[in-house]
Amino acid sequence: MEMQRSTRSAHANRMTPRIYSAPATAIGAAYVAGYVALDWISYINPFAAFGITPWNPPPGLSFVLVLLFGQRFLPLLFVAPLIADLLVRRLPLPWSVELLAVLVIGGGYALASYALLQPRIRFSPSLDSMRDLLLLLGVAAIASALVAVLYVGLLVAFAVLPATEFLAAAVQFWIGDVIGIAVVAPIALVTLARVRKSGFGWETLAQLVAIGIALTLVFSNAEANHFQLFYLLFLPIVWMAVRGGLEAVAFGNVLTQAGLILGVQLVPASEVNVIAFQALMLVLAVTGLVAGALVDERRNTEIQLRLHQDSLARLARLGSMGELAAAIAHEINQPLSAAGTYARLVADELRQDPSDRSVLAETANKTAAQVERAAEVVRRLRALVRLDRSGRVPLKVDRIIEESVRLAHLDLEGSNVRTIVRIDRDVPAVMADLLQVEHVLINLLRNAAEAIAGTGAGGVVTIAARRTGADVEISVSDTGPGFPLGFAGTELPPLSSTKPEGLGIGLPLARSIVEAHGGRMQIENLRDGAQVRFTLAAAESADD
């Protein structure tokens, strides 16, 4: 079977970030330190003595912590604000109010980030699509509005803030937090969750210079024109979005927002309408992010289109009888290769210890079984073309997985891959053709092993099974480099491979088998690898 996933690194130039393997204590300490540092840096033009500023980036760091490293870090979202208030503002509120305020801030953003982690939301922390970006910004806007109302309401309830200032303080709090999240979260997420980095060249330098010039023009006559030249900042941001996508514009947003915050210090406070200035900053940040996400989606569409065009070209070449015969021979080569390996083991045993007949007999039986399997592959390929269902019987899922892992054992062991099997207790039997489903699983296991081997280090392959309604879902996930762009989802580019000798029939054939069984296959990239999931119809009972 074509080892298609081993070519993923060539497409996407992926590598697993080492930060994910850092100790939890180090990650937590870095988050708290970063939270306090951002709070100190952004404590400019505050509303009274509280942490209500025009730009409040720490909540963005909270989203990044939970979305990338998991809900185990949620308690730190309550600790960091307390430490920041202690070190930056020397606890401006009474202890009773301070603790309630920390609960409001930590609880609001903990709930928001936890909601994005739910599987049914299908949120990707690497912001791979416009949907992911809008989800992040939408949840951030709702959560920060709730936090702003509760926080400022708390100050008013305890007579720390006059009721007449509730609306102004709440609006400034809300917009400041939204800006902070919109600027900090995307740059951190695309830097840590994406492993494909943009290069720094002369065009990047020119874009940075353009940002500097625009900021200079905006603030050189700010007192006279009341920031009427603010819209000049859209030019370099749109330029970065069009040329570099979301990664570039996220970086540009950070520099621009930092420049705006620093520049506003040069303008007398009486000349600055804080809320109006915040609105301009927010529009600039969101416009850049949306433009960058649109550019990324267009590029992904173009890549997928090229993959399909290549597939059509390969399909035309595969039309000859010679290449069709080569494809069938490729399928038969799997069990024959295993049989050859077992035969060599027999020869080695005969040279070393001819008297050990038990080992020789076992290995010889395995050889015969693989030869018979090669013959069965030919029969099943013919049956598959006709969508033959005569070989489908109730089968236990653990039996299918156990035999598939055993048959792929040599490939997994040779690639220094550790296998983990997780089968829920309530998983019923499935109605399936054993050989065909084993064919799917063995292909996925071997692909995963080869993908991990391509990284030069060992890894883990996890096979899991669980019940989903009337179906059983089986998944194979690995810690390899992930799939290339254009392979995510349910539509797989047929006959697509970057190997010179590759026919690209591995995953498409596996999908055809699954669909012939009435199931559905889904492939996706994980934070530290890739996963293929497929469903099979549940059966009432199984034969051992």
N, C-alpha and C positions, 0 to 999 in steps of 0.2 A: 504494500500500500504506500502511496506517495506520502512522504514525510513533509507535508505542506507547512506545518507550523514551524519547522526549523528555519524557514526563510523569513520569519517575522522580524528578526533583528536587522536584516538587510533592508527592509522597507522603512522601519520606523526608528532605527538607530537607538534602540531602547536599552536601558540598564537599570537595575533596581537601586534606588537611592539608599545609601548606607544609613541615613538618618532613621529609617524605620527599624533598624536593628539596635538602636541606642537604648540603654537602660531607661525604664520608666521614670526613675528619679531624675535622671539627667534631662529628659524631655520636660518633666514638670517644672524643674528648676529654671530651665531656659524660658518656658512660657511665663512664669511669674516675673522673672527678671525683665523679659521683653515687655510685659504688660506695664510694669512700673515705669520702665524707660519711656515707652510711648505716652503714658499718662503725664509724665514730667515734661516731655518735649512739647506736647500739645496743650499744656496748661497756659493758654494765651487768651487774653480778652475774656476771662471767665465771667459768668453771670453770678454776681456776688462772690462768696467765698467757696462756692460749691464746684463740683467737677462738671459744670455745664459750659462747654466751650464750643466755638464755631466748628471745630474739627476734632472728633474724639475717636482715634483709631484703635484703642484697646479692645473693644468688642469684636472687631474684625479678627484680631488674634485669637479670641475665644472660639470663634467659628472654626478657624483653621485647626486649632488643637483637637477639637472633638471630631470634626469631619475626617481628619487624616489619621488620628491615633485612637479614636474610639471613645465610647461612653464611659470607660473606666476613669477618664480624666475630668468628668463632670464636676466632682467636688472642688476642683481647683478654680472653677468659675466663681465660686463663692469666696475663696481665699484671696485671690489676686486683688479684687476691688478693695478689700479691707486693708491689705498691705499697702496698696497704692494710696489710699486715703491717709494712712498712718505716716508714710514717708514723704509724700508730695504735699499734702495739705494739713498735716499735723492734726488730723481728726477734727474737722470744723463743726461736726454735729455732735450732740449728746450721744452717749453710748447706746441708749435705747433706740434712738432714731438711726444711728449709724448701722446697727445690726439689722434693723428692718430694711434700710436702704440697700445693704449688701444682699439681703435675701431677694429683694425686688430685682436688682441688676443681675445677680447670678442666676436666679430662678428663671427670669425671662429669656435670657440667652441660652441657658441650658435646655429649656423646653424647645426653643427654636432649632438649635443644632441637633437635638435628639430627634425632632420630627423629620429633619432631612435625612437622617440615617435609616429611617424605616424602609424596608425592602419594597413596599408597594409604591413608594414615592419614586423609586428608580433614579435617584440623584447621583450624578457622577462628580466626585470632588475635583476631578481634573478639568471640569467645565468644558466637556467635549462638544457641547451643542448649545444653541441659543436657549433651548428649554432649561438646561442646567443653570445657565446664567440668570435667566428670569426667575427661576425658582429661588436661587440664592438671594437675589435682590428683593423679591417679593416677600419672602419669609423675614428677611432682615428689616424691611420697612414696617411690617406688621409687628414684629417683636419689639423693635425700638420705639414704636408708637405706644405700645402697651407699657413698656418700661418707663417711658417719659411721663406718661399720665400718672402712673402709680408713684414714681419717684417724686415728682413735683407735688402731687397730691399729698404725699406723706409729709413733705416740708410744710405745706400749708396747714395740714391737720395738726401738726405739732407747733404751729405759730413760729416756725423758723423763717418762713417766707410769707409776705403779705398775699392775701387772696387776689388782690388786684394784679399781681404779677404772674399769676398762674399760667395764663395763656402764652405770654411772651417767653417765659422760662421753658414751658413744655415744648413749644415749637422749636426753640433754639436747641434744646436737648435732643429732640427727635431728629432734626436735620443733621446736627453734628454727629450723632451716632451713625445715621445712614451713610453720610459721607465717609466716615471712618471705615465702616465695613466695606463700602463699595471700592475704596482705594486699597486697603490693606489685604482683605481676604482674597481677591483675584490674583494679585501678584504673588502672594504666598502659596496659593493653591496650584497655580500653573508652574511655579518654580519647583515645588516639592512633589506634586502628584504627577506632573508630566515630566518625562525624562528626555524628551526631544527639545534641545535648547536652541534658541536663535543665536546666530553669530553676531559679533560686534565688529562692524566694518565702517567704511567711510560714510555710508548713508546714515547709519546710526549716529555717528558723530555730528553730521549735518542736522539731523533731527533734534539733537540735544541743543545745538547752537540756535536752532529756530525757536525752541522753547525759551531759551534765555533771552533772545531778542524780543519775543512776544511779551514776556514778563516785564522787561525793561520798558517797552512802550506803554504797557498797561499802567505801570506805577509812576512813570516819569511825570505824567500830568494828571494823576489820579484826583488831586484836590480840585482841579479845574473842570475835568470832564466827568467826574463821579463814576469812574470805571466804565465809560462808554466804549473804550477800546478793549474791553474784556474779551470780546468775541474773536479777537486775533488769536487767542489761545486755541481756538478750535482748529486752526490750520495745521499746526504741527501734530496735534492729537489725531486728526483724521488722516494725515499723512502716515503716521506710525500704524494706524489701524489698517489702512489699505495695503501697506507694504509688509507688515509683520504680523498682522492678526492680533489675537487677544493677548498673546505673550508680550508683544511689543507695546501695545497700548496700555496694558496694566503697568508696565514699567514707566511709561510716559506719564500716566496719571499720578504715580507716586511723586515724581520729580515736579510736576506742575503744581500739585496740591501743596507740596512742601514749599515751593517758591511763592505761592500765593499767601500762605500763612506767614512766611518770613517778610514778604513785601508789605503786607498790611500793617506791620509794625512801624513802617516808615511813614504811614499816613496818620495824621491826627485822628484820635478816636471820634471826634465830632463829625468827621467827614465820612465815616463808615456806617452804613446801615447794615448791621450784622446779619439780620435775617435775609435781606435782599442779597447780600454778598454770599451767604451760605447757599441760597437757591441757585445762584450762578455756578458755584463750585459743584453742586450736585448735578446740575444739568450737564456740565462739562464732563464730569466723570462718567455718568451713565451713557451719554452719547458716545464717548470713546469706547466704552466696553461693548455696547450693542454693535457698533460698527466693526469692532474687532471680531466679535463672535460671528457676525454675518460673513466676514471674509474667511474665517476658518471653515464655516459650513460650506461655502462655495468651493474652497480648495478640496475639502473632503469629497464633495460631489464630483469634482473633476477627477480626483484620484480613482474613485469607484468607477467612473465612466471609462477611464483608461483601462482599468482591470477587466471590465466587461468587453471592451474592444479587443484586448489581448486574448480574452477567452474565446471570442468569436473567431479570431484568427487561428487559434490553436484547434478549435473545433473543425475548421475547414481542413487543417492539416491532418486531423485525426480521421478524416473520412476515408482515407485509403485503407485497404485491407491489411497492408503491412503494419501500419501503426495500431490498428485494432488488435491484430495478433500480438503486438508488443504489449498492449495494455492488459490483455488476458494473461500473457506470460508473466507480467509484473505481479498480478494477483496470485498466481500459482507459486511464484517465487518465495512467498512468505513461508508456507509450510515446508517447501522443499529446502529452504535455507536452514530451518530448524532441524529437519531430518538429517541434513549434512552435518550439522553441529553435533547431533547425537551420535552419528556414525563415527565421527572423529574421536568422540569420547570413548566409544567402544574400542577403537584401535589403540588409544592411549592406555586403556585399562588392560588390554591384552599384552601390551609391551611391559607394563609395570607389574601386574599381578594377575596372570591368566587363571588362577585358581578361584578368584572371587566371582563365582558364577551369578550370585544374586544381583550384584551391581550391573553385570553385563546383561542379564536378562531384563532388568528394569529399563536400562538404556535402549536395548534393542526394541522393546515394546513401545517406548516413546517414539523411536524412529518409524516403526510401522504405523503408529497412529498418525504421525505427521504426513506420511505418504498417502494414507487413506484420506486425510483431511484435504490434501491437494486435489484428489479426485472429486471429493465432495464439493470443493470450491467451484469446480467447473460445472457440476450439476446445479449448484445453487445460483450461479451467475445466470445460467440459462433460465432457471425458474424465476429469478428476480426480474428479468426482462419481461416475462409474462405476468409479473405480479402474482406468482403462484403462492397460495396460502395453505397448501396441503401439509406443509411441515410445521404449522403453528399448533402448539399445545400449551396447556398451562405449565408455567415454569416458575420455580422459586427464584427470586432476584438474587439471593445470596449465592445460589448455585451458579448463576450466569456470571456474576462478578468474580467468584472464586476461580472458576475455570479460565476466565479471561486473564486474570492476574497471573495464573500459573503458566499459561501459554506465552505471555509477554515477559515472563520472569527474566530470561536471558538479556533482553533489551534493557529492562529496568536496572538490573544489577550491573550491566556493563557501563551504564551511564551514571553510576553512583547516585541512583534515585531511591529514596525511601518511599514506600507505599503505605498509605493510611486508608482504611476502609471504614466507612460510617454508614450503617444501615439502620434506619428507625425500626423500632419493634413492631409498629403497626403496618409495615409495608406488606401488601398482599402479593400473591403470585401475579404474573403477567401472562397474557396470551401472546406468544412469540415463537419465532423460528430460532432455535438455539444457535445454530451456526451463523445465521445472519446477524443476530444481535451480538454474538461474540465477535464477529467480524468488525462491527462498529466499535465496540469497546477496545479491542486489540489495536485497531488503527489509532484511536484517540490516545491510548497508553503509550504506544510507540512514538507517536508524534510528540507527546509531552516529554518523553525521555530524550528524544533527539533535540528538542528545543532547549531543555535544561543542559544537555551536554554541550550545546553550542555556546553557553555562557562560560565554560571552562571551570565550573564548580558544580558541586552536587546540588540536590534539591529535593523537593517533596511533591509527590502526586497524590491527590486525595480523590478517592472514589466514594461518592455518597448517593444514597437512595432514600427517598421519602415519598409519602403519599400526597397527591394533590387532587382532591376530589375523586373522580372516577378513574384517574390515571396514576401512574407511578413515574416520578421524575428521577432520572439517574444523571449525575453530573460527574465530570472529570475535570479537576482543577489542578494547576501546577504552579510552581514558583519560577517559571521561565521568563523570557523577555516579553511575552505577550504577542497578540496578533498585530499584523500591519494595518494601517488605515484602510478602510474599505471592506474589512472582513467582519466587522461587528454587526450583530443583528441576526435576522433569520435568513436573509438572502446571501448566499455564498457565491462568489464569482466562480463559475464552473471552469474546470480545466485551466486553472491559473497557477503558475509556479515560476519562481525565479531560478530554479535549478536548470542548468543546461539540458540535463537528461530527464527532468521531471515532466510527467504527463499531467499532473494536477488533478488526478481523479480521486484522491483520498477522501477529503471531506465531502465533496459532492456525492460520491457513491454512498458514504455513510448517511448523508441526509436522505438520499433516495430510499435506502433501506428503512429508515425511521418513518418516512412519510408513507411508504408502502404498508407499514404496520399501523397506519392511522395516527402516528405521533407527530411531533414537531421538534425541530432542533433549533437551539439558540446558542450563539457564541458571543463572548464578551471579554473585554479586558478587565482584570481586577487591579487593585493597587499594586500588588506584587506578583503578577502573573496573568494567567488566562484561564477561562473556564468554558467548557462546552456542556450544555444541558440538553437532554432529550427526554421525551415522554413515551410511555408505552401503556396500552390499555390494561387495566387490572382484570384478573381472572378470579373465578370463585375458588378454585383449588389448584394444587400443583402436584405433579408427579415427581418423586424423588429420583 
